[in-house]
Amino acid sequence: MINNTIDIMDQGFACLVEKLGIINAERFIAMIKREDFDYTVWRREYFGDMALDEINGEAVSYAEKHPHKGQKNV
């Protein structure tokens, strides 16, 4: 379980590095910081009027196609 902000940041950055590599992870962070990005607005626009079943179905499908291969939390 993630206990504090530093743990969340460390694990989040580790995920980015695992998927994007160090350079692109840094670029991603820079883009997010530079843009006027509001996750709540993005989420509402992306999911719109999707039913919970549909969102769940997409999440399950994604998880099956992209199994987690990172380190197990200790």
Residue, then its C-alpha position, 0 to 999 in steps of 0.5 A: m500500500i502506498n503510504n505517502t506523497i513521496d511513495i506515490m511520486d516514486q512509484g508513479f515515476a517508476c511506472l512512467v520510466e518502465k513504459l516510456g523510458i527515462i527521457n520520455a518520462e521526463r518529457f511527459i512530466a514537463m508536458i503535464k506541468r506546462e499544459d493547463f491540464d485538469y484531470t477532472v475535466w479530461r475524465r468527464e470529457y473522455f468518459g462522457d455518458m459512458a455507463l459504468d459497465e462500459i468503463n469496466g469492460e474497457a478497463v478489463s480489456y486493457a488489463e488483459k492486453h497489458p498485464h502488469k509486469g512491474q515490481k510487486n509492492v512490498 
